[in-house]
Amino acid sequence: MKWSEFFTSSVGKKLVMGLTGLFLISFLIVHVGVNACIWANDNGEMFNKAAHFMGSTIVIRILEVGLFAGFFVHIIQGLVLEFQNRKKRKIGYNVSMGNKGSKWYSRSMGLLGTLILLFLIMHIYHFWTPSRLGGYWSIHELEPVAYDNGKEIHNLYAEILKVFQDNLLIVILYVLGCISLAWHLMHGFQSAFRSIGLYNNRYLNLANAVGIGFSIIVPLAFAMMPISVYLGWIG
């Protein structure tokens, strides 16, 4: 089988989904770590420094291109697999298996992925485009800050406050996006390891246990950021 044929096969598509999924999971770990800096109670200094490092380091900027490519491939392959599976299931079972056959979130990965895509577009609109391209409001309208070396950098912490402080609807949409992410990860985490060939029950059970913890802790940490800002716990 040629490589081109392999990656257009069902197995190849699942392998691509698994690899891109693991790449995006690694991104979530870094992203939640940077976001956690807002709770340092230092008026955003640690967060601004971390965000400036991520936005000004050439290696990180190159990886950022790979990240967007990973999102694109993961979304496209996910939609293709979803359509193929729905096509195969045109004639359903006489008796619905419900959660006995598979969990509802396993059967709803297409829907959850679509909700996450909409959330991602909103997130890029609020934070990535102002800092990279301008738009929504120009980040340069926010007063820059200077720290130890005296060099002024963008005040991304102030941008977070501006997005969430008096915008309950936006906070609710972000929390709903994080809930969708949690359910998506609940199946996707262990499924990614299966897709790359992990079938040993011992390690699959470990991946499943780690995945459940990851699926709860990471989305919860993301959701607590807008909640904390809106309720005045930070800022």
Legacy VTK file of the C-alpha trace (Angstrom):
# vtk DataFile Version 3.0
C-alpha trace
ASCII
DATASET POLYDATA
POINTS 235 float
0.000 0.000 0.000
1.291 3.441 -0.927
1.632 6.132 1.739
-1.001 8.235 -0.022
-3.394 5.288 0.054
-2.628 4.588 3.708
-3.460 8.116 4.866
-6.747 8.077 2.938
-7.726 4.721 4.453
-9.815 4.429 7.608
-6.798 3.243 9.636
-4.619 6.068 8.302
-7.228 8.696 9.102
-7.550 7.396 12.653
-3.762 7.444 13.025
-3.680 11.088 11.896
-6.480 11.874 14.346
-4.528 10.205 17.150
-1.227 11.961 16.423
-2.788 15.400 15.978
-4.907 14.802 19.068
-1.820 14.072 21.187
-0.121 17.171 19.759
-3.119 19.311 20.717
-3.202 17.734 24.178
0.424 18.805 24.672
-0.602 22.314 23.607
-3.370 22.326 26.232
-0.816 21.471 28.931
1.368 24.440 27.970
-1.609 26.771 27.521
-3.184 25.943 30.880
0.209 26.382 32.546
0.571 29.888 31.130
-3.024 30.758 32.009
-2.501 29.596 35.590
-0.042 32.475 36.042
-2.979 34.874 36.383
-3.510 33.538 39.918
-0.018 34.588 41.022
-1.545 37.707 42.644
1.161 39.965 41.174
-1.051 42.197 39.017
-0.383 40.048 35.972
3.421 40.278 35.938
4.116 36.536 35.740
1.381 35.997 33.154
2.533 38.905 30.976
6.134 37.686 31.035
5.080 34.126 30.135
2.767 35.360 27.366
5.487 37.660 26.002
7.945 34.753 25.908
5.432 32.594 24.035
4.710 35.364 21.538
8.247 36.584 20.899
10.329 33.394 20.777
10.989 32.268 17.218
10.771 28.538 18.020
7.393 29.036 19.688
6.149 31.090 16.722
7.167 28.280 14.346
5.370 25.759 16.557
2.362 28.079 16.460
2.129 27.495 12.704
2.256 23.752 13.376
-0.452 24.198 15.990
-2.839 25.827 13.536
-2.032 23.101 11.002
-2.724 20.493 13.695
-6.095 22.062 14.480
-6.989 22.175 10.785
-6.012 18.552 10.076
-7.644 17.272 13.270
-10.919 19.065 12.502
-11.044 18.007 8.840
-10.195 14.378 9.583
-12.686 14.341 12.439
-15.477 15.604 10.205
-14.570 13.115 7.458
-14.647 10.207 9.911
-17.920 11.440 11.387
-19.581 11.606 7.955
-18.234 8.170 7.039
-19.501 6.644 10.278
-22.937 8.238 9.851
-23.091 6.932 6.300
-22.358 3.404 7.512
-25.012 3.748 10.234
-27.884 4.780 7.961
-29.674 1.610 9.042
-29.549 1.588 12.834
-30.141 -1.158 15.355
-33.717 -2.277 16.070
-33.035 -1.771 19.766
-30.937 1.193 20.880
-27.899 0.064 22.861
-27.574 3.442 24.587
-24.588 3.647 26.938
-24.245 -0.157 26.941
-22.672 0.028 23.494
-20.678 3.238 23.984
-20.835 6.387 26.060
-22.911 9.249 24.683
-19.839 11.489 24.387
-18.093 8.813 22.310
-21.043 8.897 19.911
-21.120 12.714 19.919
-17.517 13.554 19.068
-18.595 15.348 15.884
-21.022 17.604 17.749
-18.589 18.263 20.606
-15.795 18.986 18.127
-18.005 21.477 16.287
-18.847 23.282 19.538
-15.142 23.438 20.396
-14.414 24.849 16.920
-16.946 27.647 17.505
-15.388 28.279 20.923
-11.915 28.348 19.348
-13.010 30.949 16.785
-14.336 33.142 19.592
-11.148 32.654 21.612
-8.923 33.587 18.648
-11.102 36.629 18.014
-10.741 37.840 21.593
-7.057 37.143 22.238
-4.961 35.978 19.288
-6.022 38.486 16.632
-5.640 41.577 18.861
-2.095 40.606 19.825
-1.013 39.439 16.367
-3.163 41.252 13.817
-5.172 43.920 15.620
-8.937 43.740 15.553
-11.758 43.491 18.124
-9.814 46.205 19.806
-6.170 46.912 19.123
-3.999 45.581 21.899
-1.954 48.730 21.512
-4.887 50.643 23.004
-4.049 48.924 26.292
-1.243 50.603 28.198
1.961 48.503 27.926
3.886 47.462 31.011
7.607 47.357 31.784
9.282 44.987 34.209
12.852 44.176 35.332
14.691 45.049 32.108
12.575 48.147 31.491
11.385 46.882 28.102
7.708 47.554 27.472
5.554 44.558 26.541
1.884 44.079 25.753
-0.382 43.980 28.784
-2.246 40.764 27.936
-3.386 40.520 31.538
-5.319 43.767 31.080
-6.815 42.292 27.916
-8.149 39.312 29.883
-9.742 41.664 32.384
-11.284 43.707 29.577
-12.850 40.625 27.937
-14.357 39.056 31.036
-14.918 41.683 33.739
-18.426 42.841 32.870
-19.401 40.405 30.142
-21.497 37.636 31.685
-22.596 36.259 28.287
-18.988 35.836 27.153
-18.101 34.149 30.457
-21.011 31.718 30.023
-19.978 30.931 26.434
-16.405 30.252 27.556
-17.585 27.945 30.342
-19.828 26.049 27.894
-16.835 25.743 25.561
-14.761 24.284 28.391
-17.524 21.797 29.235
-17.588 20.680 25.590
-13.791 20.326 25.718
-14.056 18.165 28.858
-16.485 15.710 27.241
-14.463 15.681 24.008
-11.295 14.824 25.923
-13.084 12.178 27.989
-13.190 9.989 24.896
-10.468 11.566 22.782
-7.597 11.176 25.280
-7.635 7.373 25.470
-8.831 7.077 21.867
-5.678 8.884 20.686
-3.500 6.184 22.273
-5.610 3.443 20.698
-5.258 5.116 17.320
-1.458 5.018 17.455
-1.482 1.308 18.300
-1.687 0.984 22.089
-3.746 -2.147 22.833
-2.190 -3.489 26.035
-5.028 -3.467 28.597
-2.718 -2.458 31.431
-1.510 0.653 29.650
-4.937 1.390 28.187
-6.415 1.378 31.693
-3.647 3.747 32.789
-4.280 6.027 29.792
-7.996 5.980 30.558
-7.437 6.902 34.209
-5.010 9.702 33.323
-7.416 10.846 30.603
-10.322 11.157 33.019
-8.222 13.276 35.381
-6.893 15.389 32.502
-10.393 15.836 31.060
-11.623 17.231 34.379
-8.661 19.264 35.653
-7.587 21.056 32.452
-11.035 22.265 31.270
-11.892 23.211 34.865
-8.733 25.326 35.086
-9.607 27.017 31.786
-13.188 27.670 32.937
-12.050 29.135 36.260
-10.121 31.890 34.479
-13.160 33.834 33.133
-15.161 32.967 36.255
-12.421 34.321 38.534
-12.176 37.550 36.550
-15.936 38.100 36.412
-16.401 37.450 40.140
-13.482 39.738 41.023
-11.303 37.032 42.532
-8.411 38.351 40.446
-7.809 41.781 38.935
LINES 1 236
235 0 1 2 3 4 5 6 7 8 9 10 11 12 13 14 15 16 17 18 19 20 21 22 23 24 25 26 27 28 29 30 31 32 33 34 35 36 37 38 39 40 41 42 43 44 45 46 47 48 49 50 51 52 53 54 55 56 57 58 59 60 61 62 63 64 65 66 67 68 69 70 71 72 73 74 75 76 77 78 79 80 81 82 83 84 85 86 87 88 89 90 91 92 93 94 95 96 97 98 99 100 101 102 103 104 105 106 107 108 109 110 111 112 113 114 115 116 117 118 119 120 121 122 123 124 125 126 127 128 129 130 131 132 133 134 135 136 137 138 139 140 141 142 143 144 145 146 147 148 149 150 151 152 153 154 155 156 157 158 159 160 161 162 163 164 165 166 167 168 169 170 171 172 173 174 175 176 177 178 179 180 181 182 183 184 185 186 187 188 189 190 191 192 193 194 195 196 197 198 199 200 201 202 203 204 205 206 207 208 209 210 211 212 213 214 215 216 217 218 219 220 221 222 223 224 225 226 227 228 229 230 231 232 233 234
